[in-house]
Amino acid sequence: MEKRHIRRAFDRAADSYDQAAALQRQVCDALESSLPPGDGQLPAGFLLDAGCGTGYGAGLLAHRYPGHPLLLADFAPAMLARAREGDNGGLPLCADLEHLPLAAGSAALYWSSLAVQWCDLGHSLKEAARVLAPGGVLAFSTLGPGTFAELGEAFAGIDSHRHVLPFAPPATCGEAMLGAGFQELRVERRKLQIFYPDLRSLLRAIKDIGANQVGGARRTGFLGKAAWKTVEARYERHRSAAGLPATYDVVLCTAVK
């Protein structure tokens, strides 16, 4: 997975992200509900929003833990600029989650919502363990292999391009947390769906959050009309009264150092 392409995709999506990110906000809300209730349950140190995007999660953290300083980290400069516009009081840090320029044992909370799937999970969690203070809390969400299942089915065999990323199963998250030395592991899986009126709207929303073709083979030409009609017809089989679904296989993880 080439990080320069990931960074470019999320930089381009910064201005449209908030309008299309209903699912991301739902996941942040769910992840927040698993956190300790207040400042007194965390050790000394700062709160790290790792892969902060446009800052929705940072706002939740600032409200929940007003007694801890907040650090906003993202490797897409445009996303980081948008996060700084929020009323969260966080300090910005443009950084790769696999190589954080932070002192060991300096963080009270490592929070990352829907970001680690774009990184090497094992490396990212070892970095999380390094920067967390003893007793510090890890909380992250990622995507499982059922994500965009309908899209994978619709595009199957259409061409040689990979249209859906092979997201890791929840067991991999548990193994990575154990490998990084975390304790009191909790892994929860939820199926969430967002509905759209048609396939073009669905694909546009994925593009607007920067997740289109990230990490996959990038197409150099357009899909032919016949192939597109086949994809549309396949996806229509999943239509319900609410519209066409985009399924997200969400994995919520917490642990303690």
C-alpha angles and dihedrals in degrees: 000000000000110000095203089064091047091050092049092049093053094042089056091048097051096097096046099035100093094052092053101035103088091126092050091054091050090052092049090052091050093048092048091056089064094057127101109272102244152354093284092066094059130072122240116287140075132301112246119206098195110200092008097181110189093342108260093131091045089060091054092050094047090053095045097045108028092160094064126073115242129225121196114207127184133142094216106083094203092054090048091051090054092048090054089058091065125093095250103107091226126154114232126237122179102209147137113251090224092057111032116182091220134118119258115262094013102118129079094191133021109199124178124166119192095337110096092070087074091055139056098278096209094050092045094052093046087054089049090053091048096053096041120094118233106284091021119146128241118203123169141152128207140164127269131212094272092067114122090000092156091051092051090050093048094051097039111132094356094117142331095275123108106235099176126044119237097242116197122255120251092255088065090059092054092048091049092050091050090047090054091052101254125152136201091039121194124183122182128180125207132179112218127178134197117196129217134187094237143357096263091056090049094051091045091055091051089050091048091060092048096247100113113122091337107164094003132100108290117231117236096192141030126275110255121250094248092049091047091052089052091051092048093049092050093049092048088067087073096053117126133175087278093055135249112341129226106198122211118195097207122196118196117196134183133173143155128238 
